[in-house]
Amino acid sequence: MKIALWNTAFLGDAVLTLPLVHTLARGFPGAQIHFYVRAGLEGLFAAQPELARVHGFAKRGGQSGLAGAYALGRAAARERFDLWISAHTSLRSALVARWSSAPRRIGYSRPLANQYFYTHTVDRAFRRLDEVERLLRLAEPLELAPVSEPRLVLPGPARERAAAFFAALGGEPVLGIHPGSTWPTKQWPPEYFSRVLDMALAAGMRVALFAGPGEEPLARGVLAGAASPHKAERVADLSGALPLPDLAAHIGGLGCYLTGDSGPMHLAWVQGVPVTAIFGPTVRQLGFFPRGERSTVLEVDLPCRPCSLHGPRACPQGHHRCMRDVTPEMAFASVAAQMGTAP
């Protein structure tokens, strides 16, 4: 049997699809499972044992528009998939599914046009379920027992490089700080991160600073804003220095990960790393909170939350209190508890 699983959204969305991958692998032993992800994420899943192949879709690049989607759909048809499962609600994703010519195609029931493109549809149950459970609903027409706990397997070279990094620090617990986010209103103020960095160094912690492509100036501004005289020897600035599999492997070795609502947040909790996440524009009911007992979310109750699914470019109220009212002291108290250090 040959199965295609389509989720070309953001990094976190792809990671949250892993339980569905596990469910399909257990339900169809020996099946070839192909995972279609946003271009650039392929390396993260290259060692995932359940997957026969990972395909990147450059929907914002060379494969943009209907022409790119049609070409990909026809290429998928040549793969002769028996089953196509789409975790997207967009028209483009539905068209790719239809153009794949897979005899069984499963997608969400909304929008109504999906009834034409898919042979089976399920209610996404948005706001009633977390995203992992929403994704697992796509396996219901197959009558498979769900596997809800994700397991991310990283490439060996990435794990080895991360192990060497931590070994060079003498095995001390390391706090990871990631100040960036794709959405500006999800970003905690940089000066707040700088204050936590100072408090962490004063408590004797080591710190690793992370940033994705384009976030390097923000991360380096956080470091520059810290006043501690120990930052030169106690902070490893890894901003923009790690390919995605290495980023995941380095996060996997942390004592705690401090971040906003971001894709890399999911790389932490999925590996059992303690997470302190700061949520502002988004809320639990949207379904993307970090999971597990080692995850802590800091937030304030405001009538304007949530203001959108992802967080707008600017605060509609003009005050950004959802982030500014979560203080550095609150964040460091959570981090210290996660790291076993008295604040």
C-alpha positions in Angstrom: 0.0 0.0 0.0 1.2 3.5 -0.8 0.0 6.5 1.2 0.5 10.2 0.8 0.1 12.5 3.8 -0.1 16.2 2.9 0.6 19.0 5.4 2.5 21.9 3.9 1.7 24.5 6.6 4.3 25.8 9.1 6.9 23.9 11.1 4.8 23.4 14.1 1.9 22.0 12.0 4.2 19.4 10.4 5.5 18.3 13.8 1.9 18.0 15.1 1.2 15.6 12.2 3.5 13.0 13.7 0.8 11.1 15.7 -1.1 10.7 12.4 2.0 9.3 10.8 2.4 6.8 13.7 -1.3 5.9 13.4 -1.0 5.1 9.7 2.2 3.2 10.1 0.7 1.0 12.8 -2.6 0.6 11.0 -0.9 -0.4 7.7 2.3 -2.3 8.5 4.6 -2.3 5.6 2.9 0.6 3.8 5.0 3.2 2.0 4.1 6.5 3.6 5.1 9.7 1.7 5.0 13.0 3.7 4.5 16.2 1.8 5.7 19.3 3.8 6.6 22.9 3.2 9.9 23.2 1.3 12.7 23.5 3.8 11.3 21.1 6.3 12.3 17.9 4.5 15.5 17.4 6.5 13.7 17.4 9.8 11.8 14.2 8.9 14.5 12.5 6.9 15.2 9.9 9.5 11.7 9.3 10.6 11.4 5.5 10.4 7.8 5.4 9.4 8.3 7.5 6.3 9.5 6.1 2.9 10.0 9.6 1.5 9.6 13.3 2.4 8.6 15.7 -0.4 9.0 19.5 -0.1 6.4 21.8 -1.7 7.7 25.3 -2.4 4.3 27.0 -2.4 5.8 30.4 -1.8 8.6 29.8 -4.3 9.0 27.9 -7.6 5.8 25.9 -7.2 3.5 28.8 -6.4 0.2 29.3 -8.1 -2.2 26.8 -9.7 0.4 25.8 -12.3 2.8 24.6 -9.6 0.1 22.8 -7.7 -1.1 21.1 -10.9 2.5 19.9 -11.8 2.9 18.5 -8.3 -0.5 16.8 -8.4 0.3 15.1 -11.7 3.7 14.1 -10.4 1.9 12.6 -7.4 -0.4 10.7 -9.8 2.6 9.0 -11.3 3.4 7.7 -7.8 0.2 5.8 -7.9 -0.9 6.4 -4.4 -3.7 4.2 -3.0 -4.6 6.7 -0.3 -4.2 10.5 -0.1 -4.8 12.3 3.2 -4.8 16.1 3.4 -4.5 18.1 6.6 -5.3 21.3 4.8 -8.6 23.1 4.1 -7.3 25.2 1.2 -8.6 24.9 -2.3 -5.1 24.4 -3.6 -4.6 21.4 -1.3 -7.9 19.9 -2.4 -7.0 20.4 -6.0 -3.6 18.6 -5.5 -5.5 15.8 -3.8 -7.9 15.4 -6.8 -5.1 15.7 -9.3 -3.2 12.9 -7.5 -5.8 10.5 -8.8 -5.6 8.4 -5.6 -8.7 6.3 -5.4 -9.2 7.1 -1.7 -8.8 10.7 -0.7 -9.6 12.0 2.9 -9.9 15.6 3.9 -11.8 18.0 6.1 -15.5 18.6 5.3 -15.2 22.4 5.2 -15.3 24.3 2.9 -18.2 22.6 1.2 -16.3 22.3 -2.1 -14.2 19.6 -0.4 -17.1 17.2 -0.8 -16.2 17.1 -4.5 -12.4 16.8 -4.2 -12.3 14.1 -1.5 -13.9 10.6 -1.4 -14.2 10.9 2.4 -14.5 13.9 4.6 -14.5 14.5 8.4 -15.5 17.4 10.6 -12.4 19.2 11.8 -14.1 20.1 15.1 -12.1 23.3 15.4 -12.2 24.9 18.9 -13.5 21.6 20.3 -10.3 19.6 19.9 -6.5 20.3 20.0 -4.7 20.2 16.7 -3.3 16.7 17.3 -6.8 15.3 17.8 -8.1 17.2 14.8 -5.5 15.6 12.6 -6.2 12.2 14.0 -9.8 12.6 12.9 -8.5 12.1 9.4 -7.8 8.5 10.2 -11.4 7.8 11.4 -12.7 6.7 7.9 -10.0 4.1 8.0 -11.1 2.8 11.4 -7.6 2.9 12.8 -6.8 3.1 16.5 -5.1 6.5 17.1 -1.6 6.9 18.4 -1.6 10.3 20.2 1.9 10.6 21.4 4.4 11.9 18.8 8.0 10.6 18.4 10.5 12.7 16.4 13.5 10.8 15.1 16.3 13.1 14.0 19.2 12.3 11.6 22.3 10.9 13.3 24.7 13.6 12.2 22.5 16.3 13.7 22.3 14.4 17.0 26.0 13.9 17.1 26.8 17.6 16.5 24.3 18.6 19.3 25.9 16.1 21.6 29.3 17.5 20.9 28.0 21.0 21.7 26.7 20.1 25.1 29.7 18.0 25.9 31.9 21.0 25.3 29.9 22.8 28.0 30.8 20.2 30.5 27.3 18.7 30.8 25.8 21.8 32.6 22.0 22.3 32.1 21.4 24.9 29.4 18.5 27.3 29.1 17.4 27.9 25.5 16.0 31.3 24.6 14.2 31.8 21.3 12.8 35.4 21.0 11.4 35.2 17.4 8.1 34.4 15.8 6.7 34.6 12.3 3.9 36.8 13.6 5.1 40.1 15.3 2.3 40.2 17.9 3.4 36.8 19.2 6.9 38.2 20.1 7.5 39.0 23.7 9.3 42.4 24.0 13.1 41.9 23.3 14.0 43.8 26.5 12.0 41.3 28.5 14.1 38.5 27.1 17.2 40.5 27.9 16.1 40.8 31.5 15.5 37.0 31.8 18.9 36.4 30.2 20.4 38.6 33.0 18.5 36.8 35.7 19.5 33.4 34.3 23.2 34.3 34.2 23.0 35.7 37.7 21.6 32.3 38.8 24.6 30.6 37.3 22.8 29.1 34.3 24.3 28.6 30.8 22.2 30.0 28.0 21.9 29.1 24.3 20.3 31.8 22.1 18.3 30.6 19.0 16.9 32.3 16.0 15.5 31.2 12.7 16.3 32.8 9.3 15.6 36.5 9.4 15.4 36.6 13.2 19.1 37.0 13.8 19.0 40.8 14.4 16.3 40.3 17.0 18.2 37.6 18.9 21.4 39.6 18.8 19.5 42.6 20.1 18.4 40.6 23.0 22.0 39.6 23.8 23.2 43.2 23.3 20.4 44.4 25.7 21.6 42.1 28.5 23.8 43.9 31.1 25.4 40.8 32.7 29.3 40.8 32.6 29.1 37.0 32.2 27.3 36.9 28.9 30.4 36.6 26.8 31.5 33.3 28.4 28.1 31.9 29.5 25.9 32.5 26.4 26.2 30.5 23.2 24.8 32.6 20.3 23.5 30.0 17.9 21.1 32.5 16.1 20.9 31.6 12.5 23.8 29.1 12.8 21.9 25.8 12.7 20.1 24.0 9.9 16.7 22.8 11.0 17.6 19.2 12.0 20.5 20.6 14.1 18.2 23.2 15.7 15.9 20.4 16.7 18.7 18.3 18.1 20.2 21.2 20.1 16.7 22.0 21.5 16.4 18.3 22.5 19.4 18.7 24.8 18.2 21.7 26.8 17.2 21.9 30.4 14.4 24.3 29.5 13.2 26.2 26.4 11.8 29.7 26.7 9.9 30.9 23.7 6.7 32.4 22.4 4.0 30.6 20.4 6.3 29.4 17.7 7.1 26.4 15.5 10.3 25.5 17.4 8.3 25.3 20.6 6.8 22.1 19.3 10.3 20.8 18.6 10.9 21.1 22.4 7.9 19.4 24.0 7.8 16.6 21.4 11.3 15.6 22.6 10.3 15.8 26.3 12.1 19.1 26.9 10.6 21.4 29.5 9.0 24.4 27.9 8.0 27.8 29.2 5.9 29.4 26.4 4.5 32.9 26.4 1.1 33.2 24.7 -0.6 36.5 23.9 -2.8 36.8 20.8 -3.6 33.1 20.7 -5.3 30.9 23.3 -5.6 27.2 24.3 -9.0 26.8 22.5 -7.2 27.3 19.1 -5.5 23.9 19.8 -1.8 24.7 19.5 -0.6 24.8 23.1 2.5 22.8 23.9 1.5 19.5 25.3 2.7 17.4 28.3 3.3 17.8 32.0 6.6 19.6 31.4 5.1 22.4 29.4 4.1 25.7 31.1 2.2 28.5 29.3 2.3 32.0 30.7 -0.6 34.2 29.7 -2.9 37.0 31.0 -6.7 37.0 30.9 -7.9 39.9 28.6 -11.2 40.3 26.9 -9.5 40.9 23.5 -7.8 37.5 23.4 -7.7 35.8 21.0 -7.5 38.5 18.3 -6.9 36.1 15.4 -5.9 32.5 14.6 -2.2 33.3 14.2 -1.9 36.8 15.7 -2.1 39.9 13.5 0.9 42.0 12.4 0.0 44.7 15.0 -2.1 44.8 18.1 -5.6 45.9 17.1 -6.0 47.6 20.5 -2.6 49.4 20.3 -1.4 48.3 23.7 -0.1 44.7 23.2 -0.9 44.0 26.9 -1.4 40.3 26.2 2.4 40.0 25.9 3.6 43.0 27.9 1.7 42.0 31.1 3.7 38.8 31.2 6.7 40.0 33.1 10.3 38.8 33.0 10.0 37.9 36.6 7.1 35.6 35.9 9.0 34.0 33.1 12.2 33.5 35.1 10.2 31.9 38.0 8.9 29.3 35.6 12.2 28.7 34.0 13.9 28.3 37.4 11.3 25.8 38.5 11.8 23.8 35.3 15.6 23.9 35.7 15.5 23.0 39.4 17.1 26.4 40.4 15.6 28.6 43.0 14.8 32.1 41.5 
